[in-house]
Amino acid sequence: MNNEQPNNPLHGIKLADILEYIVEYYGWETLGEKIKINSFNSNPSIKSSLTFLRKTPWAREKVEQLYLKTKSKQNP
């Protein structure tokens, strides 16, 4: 295992995988309620959401934090 970022729980996890996981877990409607961004509420798609998240650090941070919170509930 690569030890470049040993304290980063997201190291090695692709943004696409994170987004697909939380969309599968919550669904677009609930996700749009939890994180208020247009790409989740208006014609949502993985592709459009990834484009937005890659350009918008604050939104990406919210998605990553929701992913970590959701995963921690799954694996206490």
N, CA, C and O atoms as a Tinker XYZ file with bonds, in Angstrom:
   304  protein
     1  N      0.839000   -1.181000    0.000000    73     2
     2  CA     0.000000    0.000000    0.000000    64     1     3
     3  C      0.877000    1.234000    0.000000    63     2     4     5
     4  O      1.940000    1.255000    0.621000    81     3
     5  N      0.431000    2.250000   -0.691000    73     3     6
     6  CA     1.162000    3.491000   -0.789000    64     5     7
     7  C      0.980000    4.298000    0.498000    63     6     8     9
     8  O     -0.149000    4.500000    0.945000    81     7
     9  N      2.074000    4.758000    1.092000    73     7    10
    10  CA     2.012000    5.478000    2.365000    64     9    11
    11  C      2.168000    6.974000    2.210000    63    10    12    13
    12  O      2.522000    7.652000    3.175000    81    11
    13  N      1.912000    7.521000    1.016000    73    11    14
    14  CA     2.070000    8.949000    0.805000    64    13    15
    15  C      1.072000    9.766000    1.619000    63    14    16    17
    16  O      1.403000   10.865000    2.064000    81    15
    17  N     -0.128000    9.260000    1.820000    73    15    18
    18  CA    -1.167000    9.973000    2.561000    64    17    19
    19  C     -1.831000    9.038000    3.571000    63    18    20    21
    20  O     -3.017000    8.735000    3.438000    81    19
    21  N     -1.098000    8.585000    4.561000    73    19    22
    22  CA    -1.643000    7.582000    5.473000    64    21    23
    23  C     -2.830000    8.068000    6.308000    63    22    24    25
    24  O     -3.618000    7.249000    6.780000    81    23
    25  N     -2.974000    9.385000    6.500000    73    23    26
    26  CA    -4.068000    9.898000    7.324000    64    25    27
    27  C     -5.253000   10.397000    6.506000    63    26    28    29
    28  O     -6.184000   10.978000    7.064000    81    27
    29  N     -5.235000   10.182000    5.205000    73    27    30
    30  CA    -6.320000   10.622000    4.343000    64    29    31
    31  C     -7.241000    9.430000    4.051000    63    30    32    33
    32  O     -6.867000    8.536000    3.292000    81    31
    33  N     -8.439000    9.409000    4.646000    73    31    34
    34  CA    -9.330000    8.267000    4.444000    64    33    35
    35  C     -9.858000    8.155000    3.012000    63    34    36    37
    36  O    -10.395000    7.114000    2.632000    81    35
    37  N     -9.711000    9.209000    2.224000    73    35    38
    38  CA   -10.191000    9.186000    0.847000    64    37    39
    39  C     -9.090000    8.857000   -0.155000    63    38    40    41
    40  O     -9.347000    8.769000   -1.356000    81    39
    41  N     -7.878000    8.676000    0.328000    73    39    42
    42  CA    -6.764000    8.400000   -0.575000    64    41    43
    43  C     -7.021000    7.124000   -1.369000    63    42    44    45
    44  O     -7.312000    6.070000   -0.805000    81    43
    45  N     -6.907000    7.241000   -2.687000    73    43    46
    46  CA    -7.091000    6.089000   -3.549000    64    45    47
    47  C     -8.524000    5.836000   -3.968000    63    46    48    49
    48  O     -8.783000    4.905000   -4.731000    81    47
    49  N     -9.463000    6.639000   -3.491000    73    47    50
    50  CA   -10.867000    6.470000   -3.857000    64    49    51
    51  C    -11.224000    7.534000   -4.887000    63    50    52    53
    52  O    -11.034000    8.726000   -4.643000    81    51
    53  N    -11.735000    7.112000   -6.026000    73    51    54
    54  CA   -12.083000    8.038000   -7.097000    64    53    55
    55  C    -13.378000    8.778000   -6.761000    63    54    56    57
    56  O    -14.285000    8.232000   -6.131000    81    55
    57  N    -13.434000   10.032000   -7.199000    73    55    58
    58  CA   -14.634000   10.835000   -6.988000    64    57    59
    59  C    -15.852000   10.156000   -7.609000    63    58    60    61
    60  O    -16.939000   10.186000   -7.033000    81    59
    61  N    -15.679000    9.552000   -8.766000    73    59    62
    62  CA   -16.801000    8.845000   -9.418000    64    61    63
    63  C    -17.327000    7.720000   -8.534000    63    62    64    65
    64  O    -18.537000    7.511000   -8.446000    81    63
    65  N    -16.424000    6.997000   -7.882000    73    63    66
    66  CA   -16.840000    5.904000   -6.992000    64    65    67
    67  C    -17.584000    6.444000   -5.768000    63    66    68    69
    68  O    -18.566000    5.854000   -5.317000    81    67
    69  N    -17.109000    7.558000   -5.245000    73    67    70
    70  CA   -17.768000    8.195000   -4.101000    64    69    71
    71  C    -19.186000    8.608000   -4.481000    63    70    72    73
    72  O    -20.142000    8.325000   -3.759000    81    71
    73  N    -19.307000    9.279000   -5.623000    73    71    74
    74  CA   -20.612000    9.758000   -6.064000    64    73    75
    75  C    -21.559000    8.597000   -6.346000    63    74    76    77
    76  O    -22.718000    8.633000   -5.932000    81    75
    77  N    -21.091000    7.586000   -7.033000    73    75    78
    78  CA   -21.940000    6.430000   -7.327000    64    77    79
    79  C    -22.419000    5.755000   -6.042000    63    78    80    81
    80  O    -23.566000    5.315000   -5.962000    81    79
    81  N    -21.555000    5.672000   -5.053000    73    79    82
    82  CA   -21.923000    5.054000   -3.782000    64    81    83
    83  C    -23.035000    5.833000   -3.088000    63    82    84    85
    84  O    -24.031000    5.250000   -2.659000    81    83
    85  N    -22.866000    7.164000   -2.977000    73    83    86
    86  CA   -23.877000    7.927000   -2.241000    64    85    87
    87  C    -25.181000    8.056000   -3.030000    63    86    88    89
    88  O    -26.252000    8.162000   -2.433000    81    87
    89  N    -25.103000    8.050000   -4.354000    73    87    90
    90  CA   -26.337000    8.064000   -5.147000    64    89    91
    91  C    -27.082000    6.746000   -4.950000    63    90    92    93
    92  O    -28.304000    6.738000   -4.802000    81    91
    93  N    -26.359000    5.650000   -4.949000    73    91    94
    94  CA   -26.993000    4.351000   -4.728000    64    93    95
    95  C    -27.575000    4.264000   -3.319000    63    94    96    97
    96  O    -28.656000    3.706000   -3.126000    81    95
    97  N    -26.870000    4.808000   -2.346000    73    95    98
    98  CA   -27.297000    4.732000   -0.952000    64    97    99
    99  C    -28.514000    5.629000   -0.687000    63    98   100   101
   100  O    -29.487000    5.189000   -0.074000    81    99
   101  N    -28.459000    6.892000   -1.151000    73    99   102
   102  CA   -29.508000    7.863000   -0.833000    64   101   103
   103  C    -30.528000    8.059000   -1.950000    63   102   104   105
   104  O    -31.697000    8.331000   -1.675000    81   103
   105  N    -30.105000    7.927000   -3.199000    73   103   106
   106  CA   -30.959000    8.297000   -4.326000    64   105   107
   107  C    -30.790000    9.790000   -4.603000    63   106   108   109
   108  O    -30.378000   10.551000   -3.728000    81   107
   109  N    -31.112000   10.197000   -5.828000    73   107   110
   110  CA   -30.897000   11.597000   -6.218000    64   109   111
   111  C    -31.736000   12.572000   -5.393000    63   110   112   113
   112  O    -31.248000   13.636000   -5.011000    81   111
   113  N    -32.988000   12.219000   -5.117000    73   111   114
   114  CA   -33.876000   13.142000   -4.408000    64   113   115
   115  C    -33.359000   13.457000   -3.001000    63   114   116   117
   116  O    -33.256000   14.621000   -2.616000    81   115
   117  N    -33.041000   12.426000   -2.253000    73   115   118
   118  CA   -32.531000   12.626000   -0.897000    64   117   119
   119  C    -31.170000   13.299000   -0.922000    63   118   120   121
   120  O    -30.882000   14.158000   -0.088000    81   119
   121  N    -30.337000   12.916000   -1.868000    73   119   122
   122  CA   -29.021000   13.543000   -1.995000    64   121   123
   123  C    -29.174000   15.032000   -2.277000    63   122   124   125
   124  O    -28.441000   15.848000   -1.718000    81   123
   125  N    -30.118000   15.392000   -3.137000    73   123   126
   126  CA   -30.381000   16.792000   -3.445000    64   125   127
   127  C    -30.892000   17.573000   -2.237000    63   126   128   129
   128  O    -30.669000   18.779000   -2.137000    81   127
   129  N    -31.570000   16.896000   -1.332000    73   127   130
   130  CA   -32.025000   17.548000   -0.100000    64   129   131
   131  C    -30.863000   17.744000    0.873000    63   130   132   133
   132  O    -30.785000   18.762000    1.561000    81   131
   133  N    -29.970000   16.773000    0.923000    73   131   134
   134  CA   -28.840000   16.838000    1.851000    64   133   135
   135  C    -27.777000   17.834000    1.404000    63   134   136   137
   136  O    -27.198000   18.550000    2.221000    81   135
   137  N    -27.528000   17.871000    0.091000    73   135   138
   138  CA   -26.524000   18.785000   -0.463000    64   137   139
   139  C    -27.212000   19.568000   -1.570000    63   138   140   141
   140  O    -27.507000   19.019000   -2.632000    81   139
   141  N    -27.465000   20.830000   -1.330000    73   139   142
   142  CA   -28.250000   21.649000   -2.242000    64   141   143
   143  C    -27.399000   22.175000   -3.399000    63   142   144   145
   144  O    -26.867000   23.284000   -3.350000    81   143
   145  N    -27.288000   21.348000   -4.438000    73   143   146
   146  CA   -26.632000   21.796000   -5.662000    64   145   147
   147  C    -27.496000   21.362000   -6.849000    63   146   148   149
   148  O    -28.126000   20.305000   -6.820000    81   147
   149  N    -27.514000   22.196000   -7.891000    73   147   150
   150  CA   -28.378000   21.960000   -9.042000    64   149   151
   151  C    -28.152000   20.617000   -9.709000    63   150   152   153
   152  O    -29.107000   19.976000  -10.148000    81   151
   153  N    -26.910000   20.183000   -9.790000    73   151   154
   154  CA   -26.650000   18.937000  -10.513000    64   153   155
   155  C    -27.251000   17.724000   -9.807000    63   154   156   157
   156  O    -27.299000   16.640000  -10.390000    81   155
   157  N    -27.707000   17.881000   -8.571000    73   155   158
   158  CA   -28.395000   16.797000   -7.861000    64   157   159
   159  C    -29.915000   16.939000   -7.963000    63   158   160   161
   160  O    -30.645000   15.968000   -7.762000    81   159
   161  N    -30.390000   18.144000   -8.275000    73   159   162
   162  CA   -31.825000   18.407000   -8.245000    64   161   163
   163  C    -32.464000   18.605000   -9.617000    63   162   164   165
   164  O    -33.662000   18.368000   -9.772000    81   163
   165  N    -31.703000   19.028000  -10.599000    73   163   166
   166  CA   -32.261000   19.324000  -11.915000    64   165   167
   167  C    -31.611000   18.415000  -12.958000    63   166   168   169
   168  O    -30.446000   18.604000  -13.308000    81   167
   169  N    -32.355000   17.438000  -13.450000    73   167   170
   170  CA   -31.838000   16.453000  -14.406000    64   169   171
   171  C    -30.520000   15.843000  -13.935000    63   170   172   173
   172  O    -29.506000   15.964000  -14.622000    81   171
   173  N    -30.522000   15.197000  -12.782000    73   171   174
   174  CA   -29.270000   14.678000  -12.224000    64   173   175
   175  C    -28.668000   13.551000  -13.050000    63   174   176   177
   176  O    -29.375000   12.698000  -13.588000    81   175
   177  N    -27.361000   13.572000  -13.132000    73   175   178
   178  CA   -26.630000   12.469000  -13.759000    64   177   179
   179  C    -25.243000   12.418000  -13.136000    63   178   180   181
   180  O    -24.745000   13.416000  -12.614000    81   179
   181  N    -24.639000   11.264000  -13.196000    73   179   182
   182  CA   -23.288000   11.108000  -12.666000    64   181   183
   183  C    -22.342000   12.038000  -13.417000    63   182   184   185
   184  O    -21.526000   12.727000  -12.805000    81   183
   185  N    -22.454000   12.056000  -14.742000    73   183   186
   186  CA   -21.536000   12.849000  -15.565000    64   185   187
   187  C    -21.617000   14.340000  -15.243000    63   186   188   189
   188  O    -20.586000   14.977000  -15.026000    81   187
   189  N    -22.819000   14.905000  -15.207000    73   187   190
   190  CA   -22.943000   16.338000  -14.933000    64   189   191
   191  C    -22.512000   16.666000  -13.507000    63   190   192   193
   192  O    -21.913000   17.711000  -13.256000    81   191
   193  N    -22.817000   15.779000  -12.591000    73   191   194
   194  CA   -22.424000   16.008000  -11.201000    64   193   195
   195  C    -20.906000   15.963000  -11.040000    63   194   196   197
   196  O    -20.334000   16.786000  -10.325000    81   195
   197  N    -20.252000   15.010000  -11.700000    73   195   198
   198  CA   -18.791000   14.926000  -11.629000    64   197   199
   199  C    -18.143000   16.183000  -12.200000    63   198   200   201
   200  O    -17.188000   16.709000  -11.630000    81   199
   201  N    -18.662000   16.658000  -13.318000    73   199   202
   202  CA   -18.124000   17.879000  -13.927000    64   201   203
   203  C    -18.212000   19.037000  -12.939000    63   202   204   205
   204  O    -17.244000   19.775000  -12.755000    81   203
   205  N    -19.370000   19.196000  -12.306000    73   203   206
   206  CA   -19.558000   20.276000  -11.341000    64   205   207
   207  C    -18.647000   20.098000  -10.126000    63   206   208   209
   208  O    -17.990000   21.048000   -9.701000    81   207
   209  N    -18.606000   18.904000   -9.576000    73   207   210
   210  CA   -17.828000   18.663000   -8.363000    64   209   211
   211  C    -16.332000   18.866000   -8.589000    63   210   212   213
   212  O    -15.627000   19.323000   -7.689000    81   211
   213  N    -15.847000   18.534000   -9.769000    73   211   214
   214  CA   -14.419000   18.720000  -10.060000    64   213   215
   215  C    -14.039000   20.191000  -10.149000    63   214   216   217
   216  O    -12.879000   20.547000   -9.944000    81   215
   217  N    -15.011000   21.049000  -10.455000    73   215   218
   218  CA   -14.747000   22.484000  -10.599000    64   217   219
   219  C    -15.109000   23.281000   -9.348000    63   218   220   221
   220  O    -14.805000   24.470000   -9.261000    81   219
   221  N    -15.757000   22.632000   -8.383000    73   219   222
   222  CA   -16.318000   23.361000   -7.237000    64   221   223
   223  C    -15.865000   22.706000   -5.933000    63   222   224   225
   224  O    -16.502000   21.773000   -5.444000    81   223
   225  N    -14.760000   23.203000   -5.375000    73   223   226
   226  CA   -14.189000   22.572000   -4.173000    64   225   227
   227  C    -15.151000   22.466000   -2.988000    63   226   228   229
   228  O    -15.146000   21.443000   -2.304000    81   227
   229  N    -15.976000   23.481000   -2.718000    73   227   230
   230  CA   -16.865000   23.417000   -1.557000    64   229   231
   231  C    -17.895000   22.300000   -1.719000    63   230   232   233
   232  O    -18.240000   21.628000   -0.747000    81   231
   233  N    -18.383000   22.101000   -2.936000    73   231   234
   234  CA   -19.374000   21.047000   -3.169000    64   233   235
   235  C    -18.723000   19.673000   -3.074000    63   234   236   237
   236  O    -19.307000   18.738000   -2.526000    81   235
   237  N    -17.521000   19.557000   -3.605000    73   235   238
   238  CA   -16.802000   18.283000   -3.525000    64   237   239
   239  C    -16.550000   17.913000   -2.064000    63   238   240   241
   240  O    -16.694000   16.753000   -1.679000    81   239
   241  N    -16.180000   18.890000   -1.265000    73   239   242
   242  CA   -15.938000   18.659000    0.162000    64   241   243
   243  C    -17.200000   18.130000    0.847000    63   242   244   245
   244  O    -17.124000   17.207000    1.657000    81   243
   245  N    -18.348000   18.705000    0.527000    73   243   246
   246  CA   -19.610000   18.240000    1.116000    64   245   247
   247  C    -19.913000   16.797000    0.716000    63   246   248   249
   248  O    -20.359000   15.997000    1.539000    81   247
   249  N    -19.669000   16.472000   -0.547000    73   247   250
   250  CA   -19.912000   15.110000   -1.031000    64   249   251
   251  C    -18.965000   14.132000   -0.340000    63   250   252   253
   252  O    -19.383000   13.055000    0.086000    81   251
   253  N    -17.698000   14.505000   -0.229000    73   251   254
   254  CA   -16.720000   13.631000    0.422000    64   253   255
   255  C    -17.064000   13.422000    1.896000    63   254   256   257
   256  O    -16.939000   12.309000    2.407000    81   255
   257  N    -17.491000   14.474000    2.578000    73   255   258
   258  CA   -17.850000   14.352000    3.990000    64   257   259
   259  C    -19.092000   13.480000    4.173000    63   258   260   261
   260  O    -19.160000   12.685000    5.110000    81   259
   261  N    -20.072000   13.627000    3.281000    73   259   262
   262  CA   -21.259000   12.780000    3.352000    64   261   263
   263  C    -20.886000   11.321000    3.113000    63   262   264   265
   264  O    -21.415000   10.428000    3.774000    81   263
   265  N    -19.989000   11.079000    2.184000    73   263   266
   266  CA   -19.514000    9.726000    1.904000    64   265   267
   267  C    -18.858000    9.119000    3.148000    63   266   268   269
   268  O    -19.162000    7.988000    3.528000    81   267
   269  N    -17.960000    9.875000    3.773000    73   267   270
   270  CA   -17.274000    9.366000    4.969000    64   269   271
   271  C    -18.261000    9.090000    6.099000    63   270   272   273
   272  O    -18.156000    8.078000    6.791000    81   271
   273  N    -19.215000    9.993000    6.279000    73   271   274
   274  CA   -20.225000    9.819000    7.324000    64   273   275
   275  C    -21.076000    8.576000    7.041000    63   274   276   277
   276  O    -21.373000    7.801000    7.950000    81   275
   277  N    -21.462000    8.394000    5.787000    73   275   278
   278  CA   -22.283000    7.253000    5.396000    64   277   279
   279  C    -21.517000    5.951000    5.564000    63   278   280   281
   280  O    -22.062000    4.974000    6.080000    81   279
   281  N    -20.259000    5.926000    5.134000    73   279   282
   282  CA   -19.431000    4.723000    5.270000    64   281   283
   283  C    -19.212000    4.371000    6.743000    63   282   284   285
   284  O    -19.196000    3.195000    7.107000    81   283
   285  N    -19.044000    5.385000    7.585000    73   283   286
   286  CA   -18.818000    5.111000    9.003000    64   285   287
   287  C    -20.064000    4.518000    9.653000    63   286   288   289
   288  O    -19.954000    3.732000   10.595000    81   287
   289  N    -21.253000    4.887000    9.159000    73   287   290
   290  CA   -22.488000    4.285000    9.667000    64   289   291
   291  C    -22.580000    2.825000    9.239000    63   290   292   293
   292  O    -23.116000    1.988000    9.965000    81   291
   293  N    -22.053000    2.529000    8.055000    73   291   294
   294  CA   -22.079000    1.173000    7.522000    64   293   295
   295  C    -21.096000    0.253000    8.257000    63   294   296   297
   296  O    -21.375000   -0.926000    8.473000    81   295
   297  N    -19.948000    0.811000    8.632000    73   295   298
   298  CA   -18.878000    0.018000    9.259000    64   297   299
   299  C    -18.481000    0.622000   10.597000    63   298   300   301
   300  O    -17.417000    1.233000   10.703000    81   299
   301  N    -19.313000    0.465000   11.621000    73   299   302
   302  CA   -18.978000    1.089000   12.917000    64   301   303
   303  C    -17.762000    0.475000   13.563000    63   302   304
   304  O    -17.363000    0.893000   14.650000    81   303
